[in-house]
């Protein structure tokens, strides 16, 4: 499995880095993107996002990657940053395989 995804500019961009930056922006700078590890919890201790923050994050991820994330699926991916990365990677691969945007 590749660790990069195409970006609108055409070159591959590291998925984890893009998600780390989105996550850090969502915290308003309280957490640096460099501090976020794969095992970092997203809610509560760790990144510390509230339920409202997670909804906003879901929308930001959908917009950034042109995806549609089911709320239940997204909620299941919030255990850790690594589980979120894998959930988004699966969605990107599903879209690539079907050739359709929002293929869920």
Secondary structure, 3 states (H helix, E strand, C coil): CCCEEECCCCCEEEHHHHHHHHHHHHCCCCCCHHHCCCCCCCECCCCCECHHHHHHHHHHHHHHHCCCCCHHHHHHHHHCHHHHHHHHHHHHHHHHHHCCCCCC
